[in-house]
Amino acid sequence: MTETTADIGYSSTFGIEGDTPDTFVIVAEVTRIKPVGFSRGEEDATHLTSPDQYKEFIAGLKEGTPTSIDFNWTPTEADPLLAAFEAKKGKYEITAPNGVRMQFAGFFTSYEPGELTNGKMTGSATIRPTGKPVLLAAV
């Protein structure tokens, strides 16, 4: 049996493209990242003479499923996550501990600071990818 290649998510980052194209600025003290997933629709192609009265299906269009992040929220008038929400669209990058990067275009569908209590202030955000997310080798 071979040794596992499993790893933990420690040192993963979330970045927003800066003023220079393909340059990403790491934002927030991220505590959880759910990367973009991949999904494909299906189309019913059943017809009146489908074999043995079984439905037939064909593959439909693909999409990236929403990504979400949780973070330690530090209130500031120059919050880069709130600015990304207001921008309507952007380009984002998730970097895994091994350096592999996932880049995708999209837009924030939510930006939510958590409740203010005697505990740590937190927040969360959800980003809807648009187009094809890509995985890139570590640099």
Buried (B, 14 or more C-beta within 10 A) or exposed (E): EEEEEEEEEEEBBBBBBEEEEEEBEEBBEBBEBEBBEEEEEEEEEEEEEEEEEEEEEEEEEEBBEBBBBBBEBEEEEEBBBBBBBEEEEBBBBBBBEEEEBBBBBBBBEEBEBBEEEEEEBBBBBBBBBEEEBEEEEEE
